[in-house]
């Protein structure tokens, strides 16, 4: 932007702190053509950097300013070029927010800008500047009442706003010449409409009556500025204009106000629009009946920098007290835990005693049975040795042989029945027994349904960037997807958002088409969003469009994820924020002639632990995509539906490595999948799975070849890591 036009969309509201600037900001911000927000502070560091009285910092501000000036001297345009480019960058931030809001002016209210008034004029010559004044005696009384709360030595924190602020603001008026507007806080309270009309006329904007009822606007409470009165009222109230006079009965307050007025003197007060004599007359009329000089401390003593040591000590004491409280609370918690453990140990002791008694009883029963058995054996021996038994045995030889033959036949019949018993059971039960014998894990759906009722909605503080888990589903799986959602809501670390994307064409009744057990999970943290049906690509692409600067983690709708699944992905990302992170990946294998082998001959579930472009993640295990990971064609719907219509993971992988990203398998990764419906996944029913067509059906190889033909650079990228 041309320097002569720089700042034409900016308004600076300049004042001392506690001068009614937040209320004035709220009033002006209620105009439909003015955008404002809290206290930006964005200009202070950059515009103050070259001033000779720069404040000390951890990196030595004097040395910083010296070397910065040396660097600026090497620019072709010198200091003018530096100022022009810095101003352009800073103004760009304001204009970005204005474009977003659709308004004409950005109002920046940062009271410490009194330190850089000259720089504001030099960097933004076309900016509007409003000087807001308040009786300095009222300003000091307000600081005492709201900020230091009569802890008098804390006044040292506000030495600059009190002593430098008025002088620099008065000098600032001269810099802006006749191009500024003066407003007095007391006048604004006494005649809000007239003064606001004057401000609108100065800004070239039509007056809007809604501005006077600023409480009807945005109710968001700003972090900067007044945190009390301005949010308790919805319009200007003249009650506070002279409230400071009612507090002059406090001798110490009276003393510091008098010292402050005397320090400013007739000249500065007059430039501010106030009468030195009138303020001193008010003070004399309200002088406490006490020896002021003897029983109070002067303002300059309180503002003495040496008092900072006292303040620092007080803050240290407060911190120590806070630490002690925390330790006391921890000790209490430990005591409670010890008590609970003690009670558990007692219960265990009682259980052990009960078990000992049971064991004793069992031993006694076993001894009795042993004795009974011995008696029975002796009786049998005596019977067998008798002549009657021998004669009877000879007489019953043939019947006994018949019984043995019948018993053998019966046992064989039972074996035949047992071998074919499974055929009598339902197919679903036989399938489940078959899969369990192969080591397949089943979830207990009835138990999970009970747990869902008691699941608490999480409410963690959002990360920056946010951690968003995204997935999609379709009608054939929608009745069971709530099991997957439950596993994602039960993670050790909670996502900032959990979104289920559904195709508008697939669910004609939208929410009415969805099962109740899925809709109930919206109360637990699930967000359901609608998008056009782009098949399995819905699990990632809509989230990229809506949240381009956040971390997106994709999940499949037919997997039950363990509670540490998301933790492992996020921890891996924090160590390496440039790569794509996953739990499962396959390594591409080359033929001797340099071509890629078929998909089924790759190294599946690779154990490689270093990031590599040759690793292709599998979406079923979960994949974490960092912000802006992708190549420019990612959202080209016509292209991905043509090249990889059923292989979204291949498309996402290609877009990642074309943008210079690599694939990282997380440490201690979870490669064993637990399916919601194992029978469907292993082909024991007619349910739909992509892998049946893509993997065993050969569709992956066809779509990979299409990708390699369209993007030949991928082969070069893979060849660079061929020896991995």
Secondary structure, 3 states (H helix, E strand, C coil): CCHHHCCCCEEEEECCCCCCHHHHHHHHHCCCCEEECCCCCCCHHHHHCCCCCCCCCCCCHHHHHHHHHHHHHCCCCHHHHHHHHHHHHHHHHHHHHHHHHCCCEEEECCHHHHHHHHHHHHHCCCCEEEEEECCHHHHHHHHHHHHHCCCHHHHHHHHHHHHHHHHHHHHHHHHCCCCEEEEEHHHHHHCHHHHHHHHHHHHCCCCCHHHHCHHHCCCCCCCCCCCCHHHHCCCCCHHHCCHHHHHCCCHHHHHHHHHHHHHHHHHHHHHHCCCHHHHHHHHHHCCCCCCHHHHCCCHHHHHCCCHHHHHHHHHHHHHHHHHHHHHHHHHHHHHHHHHHHHHHHHHHHHHHHHHHHHHHHHHHHHHHHHHHHHHHHHHHHHHHCCHHHHHHHHHCHHHHHHHHHHHHHHHHHHHHHHHCHHHHCCHHHHHHHHHHHCCCCCCCHHHHHHHHHCCCCCCCCCCCCCEEEEEECCCCCCCCHHHHHHHHHCCCCCCCEEEEEEECCCCCCHHHHCCHHHHHHHHHCEEEEEECCCHHHHHCHHHHHHCCCCEEEECCCCECCCCCHHHHHHHHHHHCCCCEEECCEEECCECCCCCECCHHHCECCCCCCCCECCEEECHHHCEEECCCCCCCCCCCHHHHHHHCCCCHHHHHHHHHHCCCCCEEECCCCCCCCCECCHHHHCCCCCCCCHHHHHHHCCHHHHHHHHHHHHCCHHHHHHHHCCCC
